[in-house]
């Protein structure tokens, strides 16, 4: 018996279809937003504005995420995911209209916030329901397929969005081209919603005894946190993933500014967008490899040692990057940090799924998302404080390397992170 749950008759493909089609579409949407907000000639970004763009789409869900997570443990996750995709498709129609009218104010921001918040709820529901479709020993490989495949599809979707935009820009203005990309994305979310019909109403949870219980508000959120406190290795793993993702966010902002304002002519934003897309594609390859090797790394080293080793391995490429900031070291560090980071993420997802009972899994994964979002926001704020507008600095990679060292040497030390028994 293999460790990859993709054999004939596998039920995993039902959830993969929903996740991957949605994340391909998310890549289309994000590429249109990046083009409209950060790569327009009249809207040249600096470190603060780029960091604000990252933070503003994450903070609202970070505030409500733990609460809405309780609904994933009480109502049909299949229905929640399906209806959220319907709602998001409609929401993108409005965003397309706003972009076509060159709206950059609070109204557009609110609709974008809503779109990202709904997306996080969808992904939390899919992660909470995944263990019900595979065997326990297949969890790491299943997460490698689901999470990493989704990330790769986001990158592919971003590339398709950039290609559509560049093709249309030859005959129409840039805002109209971005609006068309968002319209295509709206159709993609409709497809993701229709894919939900392949799942039965309660096939990905919750179980019948859970749905019979009343929702008791914020007290249930605290119960999810209490459950995590009784599994300190899972909690430490979540914090480690948050630190790692925060570092990746800061590096992404640095790459954005470098490609937009240093490696390419600031007056040629399309060249900057193309360079940034190439860097993301290389990072996506690293992400894919990190997921592919992780099931085998876990078999050899065990989950806890594998995650700790990967955190240590994030550090050397950052030191090299700090000593010589150029496109080669930028892409190299993106590849290696992406590889190690995704290995940590998929392994910890399986760790949490295997430790947490389905009664609490929706709330725990909602908290997990909030913790990762907090890391991303902190990484964005740190980047805004340390990055010059041209993106050229050795300080930021060194600071990130120090945080990764703290995560590996202190947070994930064997005495407190590894399980007491094998």
VEXFI-312536 format. One record per residue (C-alpha): x negated, y negated, z negated; residue in three letters. Coordinates in steps of 0.25 Angstrom, whole numbers, padded with zeros to 4 digits, always signed. Layout:
REM VEXFI-312536
XYZALA...
This chain:
REM VEXFI-312536
+0000+0000+0000UNK-0006-0014+0004UNK-0005-0027-0003UNK+0001-0034+0008UNK+0017-0034+0007UNK+0019-0035+0022UNK+0023-0021+0026UNK+0035-0016+0033UNK+0048-0019+0025UNK+0041-0030+0017UNK+0051-0040+0011UNK+0041-0050+0010UNK+0043-0055+0024UNK+0056-0061+0020UNK+0050-0071+0011UNK+0038-0073+0019UNK+0047-0078+0031UNK+0054-0088+0022UNK+0041-0093+0016UNK+0032-0094+0029UNK+0043-0100+0038UNK+0046-0110+0027UNK+0031-0113+0025UNK+0028-0114+0040UNK+0039-0124+0040UNK+0033-0131+0028UNK+0020-0133+0036UNK+0027-0140+0047UNK+0034-0149+0037UNK+0021-0152+0030UNK+0014-0155+0043UNK+0024-0165+0047UNK+0024-0172+0033UNK+0009-0173+0034UNK+0009-0178+0048UNK+0020-0189+0044UNK+0014-0193+0030UNK-0001-0191+0031UNK-0005-0190+0045UNK+0002-0202+0052UNK-0006-0214+0057UNK+0002-0224+0049UNK+0001-0216+0036UNK-0014-0213+0033UNK-0015-0206+0020UNK-0024-0208+0008UNK-0027-0199-0003UNK-0016-0204-0012UNK-0005-0204-0001UNK-0009-0189+0003UNK-0009-0185-0012UNK+0005-0191-0014UNK+0010-0184-0002UNK+0006-0171-0008UNK+0011-0174-0022UNK+0024-0180-0019UNK+0029-0168-0012UNK+0026-0159-0024UNK+0029-0166-0037UNK+0045-0165-0036UNK+0045-0150-0035UNK+0034-0149-0046UNK+0045-0156-0055UNK+0057-0148-0051UNK+0050-0135-0047UNK+0050-0128-0060UNK+0065-0130-0061UNK+0069-0126-0048UNK+0061-0114-0050UNK+0072-0109-0059UNK+0082-0108-0048UNK+0072-0098-0041UNK+0074-0089-0053UNK+0089-0090-0053UNK+0095-0091-0039UNK+0092-0084-0026UNK+0078-0088-0021UNK+0082-0084-0007UNK+0093-0094-0007UNK+0085-0105-0014UNK+0074-0103-0003UNK+0084-0102+0008UNK+0092-0115+0004UNK+0079-0122+0001UNK+0074-0120+0015UNK+0088-0125+0021UNK+0087-0137+0012UNK+0072-0140+0016UNK+0076-0139+0031UNK+0086-0150+0030UNK+0077-0158+0021UNK+0067-0158+0033UNK+0077-0163+0043UNK+0078-0175+0034UNK+0063-0176+0033UNK+0061-0175+0048UNK+0071-0187+0050UNK+0063-0195+0040UNK+0050-0192+0046UNK+0055-0196+0060UNK+0060-0209+0054UNK+0046-0211+0048UNK+0051-0211+0034UNK+0040-0211+0024UNK+0047-0216+0012UNK+0054-0209-0001UNK+0065-0202+0007UNK+0055-0194+0015UNK+0047-0191+0002UNK+0059-0186-0005UNK+0063-0176+0006UNK+0049-0171+0007UNK+0049-0169-0008UNK+0061-0161-0007UNK+0056-0153+0005UNK+0043-0149-0003UNK+0051-0146-0016UNK+0061-0137-0009UNK+0048-0130-0002UNK+0042-0127-0016UNK+0055-0121-0021UNK+0056-0112-0009UNK+0041-0107-0011UNK+0044-0105-0026UNK+0056-0096-0022UNK+0048-0088-0012UNK+0037-0086-0022UNK+0046-0081-0033UNK+0053-0072-0024UNK+0041-0065-0017UNK+0038-0055-0028UNK+0052-0049-0026UNK+0048-0045-0012UNK+0035-0038-0014UNK+0028-0028-0023UNK+0020-0034-0035UNK+0007-0029-0029UNK+0010-0036-0016UNK+0012-0050-0023UNK-0001-0056-0019UNK-0001-0052-0005UNK+0014-0056-0004UNK+0010-0070-0009UNK-0002-0071+0000UNK+0008-0069+0012UNK+0019-0078+0007UNK+0011-0090+0001UNK-0001-0089+0010UNK+0007-0086+0023UNK+0016-0098+0019UNK+0004-0107+0017UNK-0002-0103+0031UNK+0012-0105+0037UNK+0012-0119+0031UNK-0001-0122+0038UNK+0004-0116+0051UNK+0017-0124+0050UNK+0008-0137+0048UNK+0000-0134+0060UNK+0013-0132+0068UNK+0019-0145+0063UNK+0006-0152+0067UNK+0006-0146+0081UNK+0021-0150+0082UNK+0018-0164+0078UNK+0006-0166+0087UNK+0014-0161+0099UNK+0026-0170+0096UNK+0017-0182+0093UNK+0013-0183+0108UNK+0027-0187+0112UNK+0034-0193+0099UNK+0029-0201+0087UNK+0023-0194+0075UNK+0035-0195+0065UNK+0044-0189+0075UNK+0034-0177+0077UNK+0033-0175+0062UNK+0049-0175+0061UNK+0050-0164+0071UNK+0040-0156+0064UNK+0049-0157+0051UNK+0061-0153+0059UNK+0054-0141+0064UNK+0051-0138+0049UNK+0066-0140+0045UNK+0069-0128+0055UNK+0058-0120+0049UNK+0064-0121+0035UNK+0078-0117+0041UNK+0071-0104+0046UNK+0065-0102+0032UNK+0079-0103+0026UNK+0085-0093+0036UNK+0073-0083+0033UNK+0079-0083+0019UNK+0090-0074+0024UNK+0081-0063+0025UNK+0080-0062+0010UNK+0092-0057+0001UNK+0098-0067-0009UNK+0090-0062-0021UNK+0079-0055-0014UNK+0068-0064-0019UNK+0075-0066-0032UNK+0079-0070-0042UNK+0085-0057-0048UNK+0099-0055-0052UNK+0097-0057-0067UNK+0090-0070-0065UNK+0101-0076-0056UNK+0111-0073-0067UNK+0103-0083-0077UNK+0106-0097-0078UNK+0096-0108-0074UNK+0092-0115-0087UNK+0084-0126-0081UNK+0071-0131-0086UNK+0070-0120-0097UNK+0068-0110-0086UNK+0057-0118-0080UNK+0050-0117-0094UNK+0053-0102-0094UNK+0045-0100-0081UNK+0033-0108-0087UNK+0034-0099-0099UNK+0033-0087-0091UNK+0021-0092-0084UNK+0014-0095-0098UNK+0016-0080-0101UNK+0008-0077-0089UNK-0004-0086-0090UNK-0012-0081-0078UNK+0000-0084-0069UNK+0001-0098-0075UNK-0014-0100-0073UNK-0014-0095-0059UNK-0003-0105-0056UNK-0011-0117-0062UNK-0023-0112-0054UNK-0015-0112-0041UNK-0011-0126-0044UNK-0025-0130-0046UNK-0029-0124-0033UNK-0018-0130-0025UNK-0021-0143-0031UNK-0035-0142-0026UNK-0030-0138-0012UNK-0020-0150-0012UNK-0032-0160-0015UNK-0040-0153-0004UNK-0029-0154+0006UNK-0027-0169+0003UNK-0042-0171+0005UNK-0042-0164+0018UNK-0030-0172+0023UNK-0037-0185+0020UNK-0050-0180+0026UNK-0043-0176+0039UNK-0034-0188+0040UNK-0045-0199+0036UNK-0059-0193+0037UNK-0061-0181+0047UNK-0052-0188+0057UNK-0048-0202+0062UNK-0038-0208+0052UNK-0031-0214+0064UNK-0029-0200+0070UNK-0020-0193+0060UNK-0017-0182+0069UNK-0031-0178+0069UNK-0031-0178+0054UNK-0018-0170+0054UNK-0024-0159+0063UNK-0037-0158+0055UNK-0029-0157+0042UNK-0021-0146+0048UNK-0033-0139+0053UNK-0038-0139+0038UNK-0025-0134+0033UNK-0025-0123+0043UNK-0039-0118+0039UNK-0035-0119+0024UNK-0023-0111+0028UNK-0032-0100+0034UNK-0039-0099+0020UNK-0026-0099+0013UNK-0022-0087+0022UNK-0035-0079+0019UNK-0033-0082+0004UNK-0020-0075+0004UNK-0025-0063+0012UNK-0037-0060+0003UNK-0030-0063-0010UNK-0023-0049-0011UNK-0036-0042-0009UNK-0043-0052-0019UNK-0033-0049-0029UNK-0035-0034-0027UNK-0050-0035-0029UNK-0050-0046-0040UNK-0037-0046-0047UNK-0027-0058-0046UNK-0033-0067-0057UNK-0048-0065-0053UNK-0045-0067-0038UNK-0038-0080-0041UNK-0049-0085-0050UNK-0060-0081-0039UNK-0052-0089-0028UNK-0051-0101-0037UNK-0066-0101-0039UNK-0068-0099-0024UNK-0061-0112-0021UNK-0072-0120-0027UNK-0084-0118-0018UNK-0078-0123-0005UNK-0074-0136-0012UNK-0088-0138-0017UNK-0093-0137-0003UNK-0081-0146+0002UNK-0085-0157-0008UNK-0100-0157-0004UNK-0096-0159+0011UNK-0082-0165+0015UNK-0080-0162+0029UNK-0070-0154+0038UNK-0077-0141+0037UNK-0078-0141+0021UNK-0064-0146+0020UNK-0059-0134+0029UNK-0068-0124+0022UNK-0063-0128+0008UNK-0049-0128+0013UNK-0050-0114+0018UNK-0057-0108+0006UNK-0049-0116-0005UNK-0036-0112+0003UNK-0040-0098+0003UNK-0043-0097-0012UNK-0031-0105-0016UNK-0021-0097-0008UNK-0028-0084-0014UNK-0025-0090-0028UNK-0011-0094-0025UNK-0006-0081-0019UNK-0013-0073-0030UNK-0007-0081-0041UNK+0007-0081-0034UNK+0007-0066-0035UNK+0001-0067-0050UNK+0013-0076-0054UNK+0023-0067-0046UNK+0018-0054-0053UNK+0018-0060-0067UNK+0031-0068-0067UNK+0045-0061-0067UNK+0055-0065-0057UNK+0064-0071-0067UNK+0054-0083-0068UNK+0047-0082-0055UNK+0054-0093-0048UNK+0051-0103-0060UNK+0037-0099-0061UNK+0034-0101-0046UNK+0041-0114-0047UNK+0032-0118-0058UNK+0020-0112-0050UNK+0024-0122-0038UNK+0025-0133-0048UNK+0011-0130-0053UNK+0005-0129-0039UNK+0012-0142-0035UNK+0006-0149-0048UNK-0008-0144-0043UNK-0005-0150-0029UNK-0001-0163-0035UNK-0013-0164-0044UNK-0022-0160-0033UNK-0016-0171-0024UNK-0017-0182-0035UNK-0032-0178-0037UNK-0035-0179-0022UNK-0028-0192-0022UNK-0037-0197-0033UNK-0050-0191-0027UNK-0049-0192-0012UNK-0053-0205-0004UNK-0044-0208+0008UNK-0053-0201+0017UNK-0053-0188+0009UNK-0069-0187+0008UNK-0073-0183-0006UNK-0081-0173-0013UNK-0074-0175-0026UNK-0060-0169-0023UNK-0066-0155-0019UNK-0075-0155-0032UNK-0063-0158-0041UNK-0055-0147-0035UNK-0066-0137-0036UNK-0067-0141-0051UNK-0052-0138-0053UNK-0053-0125-0046UNK-0065-0121-0055UNK-0056-0125-0067UNK-0045-0116-0061UNK-0055-0104-0059UNK-0064-0105-0071UNK-0054-0110-0082UNK-0039-0108-0078UNK-0042-0094-0071UNK-0052-0089-0081UNK-0051-0074-0083UNK-0048-0075-0098UNK-0035-0083-0095UNK-0031-0080-0081UNK-0034-0066-0078UNK-0024-0055-0083UNK-0027-0048-0096UNK-0025-0035-0089UNK-0028-0030-0075UNK
